[in-house]
Amino acid sequence: MADLTLAPAQIILKDMQKDLRLSLPHAQVLPNPIDEESLRKNMKIESSPSKIHFISVGRLHPEKGFD
């Protein structure tokens, strides 16, 4: 059993408990550090309901699949 379980949202912790049948007595939410509203406001591209845009942050390593 882990000393601490972290997730980016409460719903993810709930899903882990339900789907994986885990007891997570020491679970905490660690929110995403990206300010989504600020990001959207400062975007240089037009946002459209018919287009999907992805932003990904991670190390450039083959296992990440950025290729």
C-alpha positions as CSV (number, residue, x, y, z in Angstrom):
1,M,0.0,0.0,0.0
2,A,1.3,3.5,-0.9
3,D,2.0,6.0,1.8
4,L,0.3,8.7,-0.3
5,T,-1.8,8.7,-3.5
6,L,-2.0,11.8,-5.7
7,A,-4.4,12.6,-8.5
8,P,-5.0,15.7,-10.5
9,A,-8.8,15.8,-9.7
10,Q,-11.2,14.4,-7.1
11,I,-13.1,12.5,-9.8
12,I,-10.0,10.5,-10.6
13,L,-9.5,9.5,-7.0
14,K,-13.2,8.4,-6.9
15,D,-12.8,6.4,-10.2
16,M,-9.6,4.7,-8.8
17,Q,-11.4,3.7,-5.7
18,K,-14.5,2.4,-7.6
19,D,-12.9,0.9,-10.7
20,L,-9.8,-0.6,-9.1
21,R,-11.6,-1.4,-5.8
22,L,-8.9,0.5,-3.8
23,S,-9.0,1.9,-0.4
24,L,-7.1,5.2,-0.5
25,P,-7.0,6.5,3.1
26,H,-4.1,8.8,2.3
27,A,-5.2,10.3,-1.0
28,Q,-4.9,14.0,-2.0
29,V,-5.7,16.0,-5.0
30,L,-2.8,17.9,-6.6
31,P,-4.4,20.2,-9.2
32,N,-3.0,20.7,-12.6
33,P,-0.6,23.7,-12.4
34,I,-1.8,25.1,-15.8
35,D,-4.2,28.0,-15.6
36,E,-6.5,26.9,-18.4
37,E,-8.5,30.2,-18.5
38,S,-5.3,32.2,-18.9
39,L,-4.1,29.8,-21.5
40,R,-7.3,30.1,-23.5
41,K,-7.3,33.9,-23.3
42,N,-3.7,34.1,-24.6
43,M,-4.0,31.6,-27.4
44,K,-2.7,32.8,-30.7
45,I,-4.9,30.4,-32.7
46,E,-8.6,30.7,-33.3
47,S,-10.7,28.3,-31.2
48,S,-13.6,26.6,-32.9
49,P,-16.1,23.9,-31.8
50,S,-15.3,22.0,-35.0
51,K,-11.5,21.9,-34.3
52,I,-9.7,20.1,-31.6
53,H,-6.4,21.4,-30.3
54,F,-4.0,19.5,-28.0
55,I,-1.2,20.8,-25.8
56,S,1.1,18.3,-24.3
57,V,4.0,18.8,-21.9
58,G,6.5,16.1,-21.2
59,R,10.0,15.0,-21.6
60,L,11.0,14.1,-25.2
61,H,11.5,10.4,-24.7
62,P,10.4,7.6,-27.1
63,E,8.2,6.0,-24.4
64,K,6.1,9.3,-24.4
65,G,5.1,8.8,-28.0
66,F,5.6,12.4,-29.2
67,D,6.8,11.1,-32.6
